Each structure stands twice: as C-alpha cells, then as structure tokens.
Amino acid sequence: MPVGWNLSSILLAVVIATGVLSILMALVAGRKARAQLRTHMPASPLQILDQRLASGEISVEEYRYERYVLEKGE
C-alpha cells in the first residue's frame, strides 16, 4: 500500500506542475502578444508632434502652438 500511495502522490504532483506551467506559459504568451500589438499601433498626434520637435523639424514655438491646437481641438 505505501508504494501505491507514493505513486499516486507523484502523479498528482506531475498533474499540478503541468497545470501551473501551462498557466505560466499562457500568461507569458499573452504579455508578448500585447507587447507586439502596442508596437504596431500608430503613433498619436501628440507623439508625432513630440518626434518632430525632437528631430528639429519644428521650432519650440511651433510645437507649443500645434500642441495647443491639438489639445483644444481647434
């Protein structure tokens, strides 16, 4: 009888470990999928404006005006 108990305990541990690993793998896969979706999303108008200022394409004054227009919706 002790041998049967040990075998069933080992099988139960394997089943539990498999379930835990499956859940962890699903969580990691979900995070990776969400990260990929975020990288493929188009930039918002404010992000584009920030990039244009950082690259020197527009001046600080133009940046402030355009940001004001975007925020106010005019």
Summary of the structure (lengths in Angstrom):
residues: 74
radius of gyration: 27.2
end to end distance: 81.3
largest distance: 84.1
contacts: 138
relative contact order: 0.06
helix: 84%
strand: 0%
